[in-house]
Amino acid sequence: MSDIIKVATRDSYARALCELGNEKKNMYVLDADLAGATKTGVFQKAFPERFVDCGIAEQNMMSIAAGLAACDNLVFASSFAMFAAGRAFEQVRNSICYPKLNVKIGATHAGISVGEDGASHQCCEDIAIMRTLPNMVIINPADDTEAFLATKAAAAFDGPTYLRFGRLAVPVIFGSDYKFEIGKGVVLEDGSDVTIIATGLMVCRALEAAELLKNEGISARVVNMATIKPLDVQIVLESAAKTGAIVTAEEHSIIGGLGSAVAEAVCEAGAGVPVVRVGVEDTFGKSGPAVALLDYYKLNAAGIAEKAKKAISLK
């Protein structure tokens, strides 16, 4: 496994920002005194005249972003997910989403894998929070390739976008020929017994779970769902019809995130298949090494495989 390339998606975000900075002269990047951690410092070095450090004042940063966007600029505003979605919620709601301004929120350090920073910084509620906002698009990329392409796609899209990036380096899944499209899920493995719909760093774990299940004679379909809003309902319902059971996997609370979105789609369509959720089960995080925490909360291949067998039993 040592030959597997691993990259933190926050680094992919920084790489895309710099490329976009060369292409779009009306693009600004804002940060809240965390440019080293969010990696926007790379953009700052390349384009200092179009970078604004707003200090530890996330609400003010979102208001500044809204003002710049109202003047026909493309704006990326970055901070940790806990602060971008949590502390600045009102400004995101009223100043960005309500007028549907072209602001992209680059939220890094999402989920349990923030690790040693502990519960205060491990934001497992941000997708749920952002899903409630009209006009907001939510993208949670799985790897380096997808994070880079998702950032480029967000820049091309006109409207508020929440991009969710991680601190932990994760395996590169997709090659240079991968095509990313907002609102489209991708089937990575086909199968007939159960569907695993995963997002973010849980995608690589879903693929590992499919291998574990294969060893037990269970055929799993694996779907990468990078865009959580708008959800690709078509691929959800196709999967429901094909396998008759669904498991969702996310590094987020099981309440209000991908699992909730998929369950809502299945119920509203009357698809009548079980949906079992893998995620953080209505609890706060703990301080510890990132990978150990993912295992502790069963956000791993074994945890997904266990829930997949439960979903099959409920058919």
MOCOR-V771812 format. One record per residue. SS is DSSP state (h for helix, s for strand, l for the rest). PHI is phi in radians with two decimals (999 if undefined). Layout:
((SS:PHI) (SS:PHI))
//
This chain:
((l:999) (l:-1.19) (l:-1.49) (l:-1.27) (l:-1.41) (s:-2.15) (s:-2.44) (s:-1.32) (h:-1.15) (h:-1.15) (h:-1.24) (h:-1.12) (h:-1.02) (h:-1.08) (h:-1.09) (h:-1.17) (h:-1.03) (h:-1.15) (h:-1.14) (h:-1.14) (h:-1.05) (h:-1.28) (h:-1.49) (l:-2.12) (l:-1.34) (l:-1.75) (s:-1.72) (s:-2.12) (s:-2.11) (s:-2.00) (s:-2.50) (l:-1.99) (l:1.15) (l:-2.33) (h:-1.04) (h:-1.23) (h:-1.42) (h:-1.38) (l:1.33) (l:-1.23) (h:-1.05) (h:-1.14) (h:-1.17) (h:-0.99) (h:-1.17) (h:-1.39) (l:-2.36) (h:-1.05) (h:-1.31) (h:-2.07) (s:-2.11) (s:-2.22) (s:-1.56) (l:-1.53) (l:1.32) (l:-1.39) (l:-2.67) (h:-1.11) (h:-1.09) (h:-1.12) (h:-1.04) (h:-1.17) (h:-1.21) (h:-1.12) (h:-1.03) (h:-1.09) (h:-1.09) (h:-1.12) (h:-1.16) (h:-1.15) (l:-1.76) (l:1.18) (l:-1.85) (s:-1.59) (s:-2.21) (s:-1.93) (s:-2.04) (s:-2.16) (s:-2.91) (s:-1.12) (h:-0.96) (h:-1.04) (h:-1.58) (h:-1.18) (h:-1.60) (h:-1.54) (h:-1.13) (l:-1.77) (h:-0.96) (h:-1.07) (h:-1.19) (h:-1.10) (h:-1.14) (h:-1.47) (h:-1.70) (h:-1.97) (h:-1.31) (l:-1.03) (l:-1.48) (l:0.96) (l:-1.53) (l:-1.48) (s:-1.99) (s:-1.90) (s:-1.66) (s:-1.63) (s:-1.68) (s:-1.81) (l:1.01) (s:-1.50) (l:1.38) (h:-1.10) (h:-1.24) (h:-1.04) (h:1.36) (h:-1.13) (h:-1.14) (l:1.42) (l:-1.02) (l:-1.13) (l:-1.95) (l:-1.47) (s:-1.48) (l:-1.97) (l:-2.11) (h:-1.16) (h:-1.12) (h:-1.04) (h:-1.09) (h:-1.24) (h:-1.12) (l:-1.34) (l:-1.57) (l:-1.04) (l:1.34) (l:-1.58) (s:-1.74) (s:-2.12) (s:-2.22) (l:-2.22) (l:-1.23) (l:-1.58) (l:-2.68) (h:-1.01) (h:-1.05) (h:-1.19) (h:-1.12) (h:-1.09) (h:-1.17) (h:-1.15) (h:-1.12) (h:-1.13) (h:-1.16) (h:-1.10) (h:-1.13) (h:-1.39) (l:-1.47) (l:-1.69) (l:2.62) (l:-1.09) (s:-2.46) (s:-1.92) (s:-1.81) (s:-1.91) (l:-2.13) (l:-1.95) (l:-1.52) (l:-1.35) (s:-1.21) (s:-2.19) (s:-1.04) (l:-1.41) (l:-1.70) (l:-1.72) (l:-1.54) (l:-1.21) (l:-1.59) (l:-1.18) (l:-1.94) (l:-1.85) (l:-2.39) (l:-1.03) (l:1.54) (l:-2.04) (l:-1.48) (s:-2.31) (s:-1.42) (s:-1.68) (s:-2.41) (l:-1.74) (l:-2.87) (l:-2.16) (l:-1.66) (s:-2.77) (s:-1.90) (s:-1.90) (s:-1.81) (s:-2.17) (l:-2.46) (l:1.10) (l:-1.17) (h:-1.36) (h:-1.14) (h:-1.13) (h:-1.26) (h:-1.16) (h:-1.13) (h:-1.14) (h:-1.11) (h:-1.06) (h:-1.19) (h:-1.06) (h:-1.17) (h:-1.04) (l:-1.13) (l:-1.80) (l:1.40) (l:-1.87) (l:-1.69) (s:-1.95) (s:-1.61) (s:-2.02) (s:-2.07) (s:-1.58) (l:-2.02) (l:-1.28) (s:-1.60) (s:-1.62) (s:-2.51) (l:-1.29) (l:-1.31) (l:-1.40) (h:-1.13) (h:-1.03) (h:-1.22) (h:-1.11) (h:-1.25) (h:-1.07) (h:-1.16) (h:-1.05) (h:-1.19) (h:-1.35) (h:-1.95) (l:1.33) (s:-2.78) (s:-2.28) (s:-2.10) (s:-1.87) (s:-2.38) (s:-2.63) (s:-1.60) (s:-2.88) (s:-1.00) (l:-1.22) (l:-1.66) (l:1.52) (l:-1.74) (h:-1.05) (h:-1.02) (h:-1.14) (h:-1.09) (h:-1.18) (h:-1.06) (h:-1.07) (h:-1.12) (h:-1.13) (h:-1.15) (h:-1.14) (h:-1.51) (l:1.14) (l:-1.23) (l:1.13) (l:-2.12) (s:-1.20) (s:-2.15) (s:-1.93) (s:-1.82) (s:-1.92) (s:3.10) (s:-1.40) (l:-1.61) (l:0.94) (l:-2.56) (l:-1.47) (l:-1.42) (l:-2.29) (l:-1.50) (l:2.96) (l:-1.05) (h:-0.98) (h:-1.14) (h:-1.10) (h:-1.19) (h:-1.06) (h:-1.20) (h:-1.04) (l:-1.56) (l:1.04) (l:-1.61) (l:-2.55) (h:-1.06) (h:-1.11) (h:-1.13) (h:-1.18) (h:-1.08) (h:-1.06) (h:-1.23) (h:-1.11) (h:-1.18) (h:-1.12) (h:-1.07) (h:-1.09) (h:-1.17) (l:-1.59) (l:-1.05))
//
